[in-house]
Amino acid sequence: MKKLIAMILALALVLALAACGAPAKEEVDYSVITTNSATQSVTIYTQVNGKYFTEPSRHGVVFKDGSNGEKCILRGLCSEKDFYGALISIGGVPGDNLGLPSPDGAIIDGQKMNVTVSWEGSNGEIPWADIMTTGNGKPYVADFRFGGNITKAYAKNTGCILCIESCPVGICSNAAYGYGVVESTKTEQFYGNPDVLPEDGTICQVTFTLLAE
């Protein structure tokens, strides 16, 4: 009996030591923004919104808690205000050239930037243009700018981080397409590319790299 009790106690001790030595699963804070002054880049976490594989959107990345948080191809997991601050911290120069209202076709200004997307299994950084399709079948053109618009971001609270066309509210937007081409003139339709992006709900990282003028 004493031997049995000793064996049970020894087994319990081994199990306890094993449990203590097992590393705890690290939880990721997806609201964290990573800045790199050397490369002048900012990286944020996002989540794929598969709805816009089949429905058009003018919204590329929007903070999930913004009023447009469910209207985007990638839900942003950080605040657009914090994202703006991160770009400023690495020397970004905002354009702040569009007012509200802006005329249809108005083009955003600001420092140029390269935008890429990555996820587990993506085999590196994917250019933003590659994760997009268009309604007319033409390649999506990316000419992203640090539009700025922080005052309007606070006033509107849309959460817009990256807009697919020029935008007077989004922190970043695309000078290749004028303001309102989706909502007003309907001359363009934009979708997430299901042949490139991972499935709905997948966590991705989006990196914004400032380019020299």
N, C-alpha and C positions, 0 to 999 in steps of 0.2 A: 504493500500500500504506500509506504514511504517513497519507494522508487517511482511509483506512478505519479505521486504528487510532485516529486522533484522533476520528473520529465515534463509534466504539464507546466510547471513554473518556468522551466528552461525554455520551452516552446513559446510561452507568452512573452518572455524577455526578448527572444529573437525577433518575434513579430513586432514588438514595441520599438526595438532598435531599428528595424527595417522601415517602419512607418516614419520614425523621426528622421531617418536619412533620406527619405524620398523627397525629391525637389518638388515644391509647390508649383502648380501650373501658373505661369505668368499671365496675368490679365493685361490686355492692351487697352490703353486709354485712347480711343479713336478720335477724341477731340484735340489731341496734341498736334501742333503744327511744328514741323522741322524746318529750320532755316540754315542755309549754308552761305556765309558771306564770301567765301573763296570762289564758289561757282555762281554766286548771286542767284540762288534758287530757293524756292519754298515748296515743301511737300505737305500735302494734306491727305487724310483718309476720306474715302467716299464709299458709296454702296450702289451697286447696279439696280436700276429701276426698270425691270423688263417690260413694263407697260409701253415704253416708248421705243420698243423694237417694232411695233406695228402702228403706233399712233404718232403723229408729228408733234414736235415740240420746238420752241425757240430757246429753251433753257438747257444749258449744258450741265452746270453744277450749281446747286442751290442748297443752302443750309437747311437741314431737315426741319428746323423749328421756325423757318420763315414762312410767310404766307404763300409762297410758291414752292414750298418744300416737297410737294408731291407732283410737281409739274415738270420734273427734270429727268434727264437721262442718267445722271449720277447724283444721288443724294449726298450733299456735303455733311460731314460729321463734325465740322467746326463752324464757328460763327463767321459770317462774312466780314464783320467788323474786326475781329482778331486777324483774319486773313489779310485785310488791308494793312493793319499795323505791321504784320510780318513783312510784307513787300516794302513798306516804308523803311523798316529796320535794316534792310539789305541794300538800300539806296535807290529803290524804285521811284520813278518820276511819273506821277499821274497826269493824265491829259486834262480832265475836268472841263471839256469843251462843249458838252451837250447839256442843254437845259430841259426843263419840263414845262410845257410840252416841247417836243422836238419835231421838226417836220419829217414826213416820210422820206426815207432815203438819206438822212443825215448820217455822217460817218464819224465813228469814235476816233479820238486821238490819244496819245500817251505812249510811254516807252514800249517798244516791241518786246514780245516774249515768245518763247517756245514752250509748248504744252505737251506733255507726254503722260501716258497712263500705264500702270503696271499692276499685276496681281500675281498670286501664287500660281506658277505654271505659265506665265506670259512670255517667258524667255526674253526678258529685257524690257526696255521702255518702248511703248507703242506710240507713235505720233497720233495726236488727237484726230487729225483728218482721217486716219485709218479706222477709227471706231465709229465713224459716221457714214450714213448713206443719205442720198437726196431723192426727192420725189421725181425729179426729172432724169435721174440716172447719171447725171454728171458727177465727177469727183467733188467732194467737199473741199473748199479752199480755206486754209487757216492763215489768218493774218492778225493774231491776237495782240491786243494792246492793254496796258495798265490804264484803264479809263479813269479810275479813281472813284468819283461820285460818292464819297463817304457821307457827305451831308444828306444826300437823298437816300442813301442806304439807311441812315438812322430815321429819316422822316417816313419812309415807306415800309421798312422792315419786311421786305420781300425775301431776304436771305440770298439774293442773287450774287454768286461768286464768279461764274463764267457764263456769259451769254453767247449764243450761237451766231447772233447778228450784232451789229452795233447797238449799244444800249446806254441810255442816260442814267441808269440806276445800278446796273451790275458793276462790280469792282473791275472785272476784266470782260472784254467783249471783242467781237471780230470785225475788223475794218474791211474785210472782204465783202461784207454784205451790209447794206444800208439799214437803218432803223425802220422797222415796220414791214419788212419784206414778207414776213410770215403773217402777222396779224392784220395788216391793212391791205396790201396789194395781192397777197396770196400767190406771189410769183415763185416762192420757194417753199419746200417742205423738207424738214430734216428729221432723221431718225437715228437711234442707236443701231449699230451694225451687229446683228446677232451672230454673224459668221466670224466676228473678231472678238467681241466682248464675251466674258463668261456669263454664266446663268444669273437670273434674277436673284438679288440678295447678296451676291459675292462682294466682299470687301476689296476695294482697289485703292491704290495710291495715285494721286495726280501731282505731277511736278511742274512748276512754273519757273522757267529760267529766263531772267532778264537778258536782253540782247543789247549790245552796244549800238548807239545811234550811228 
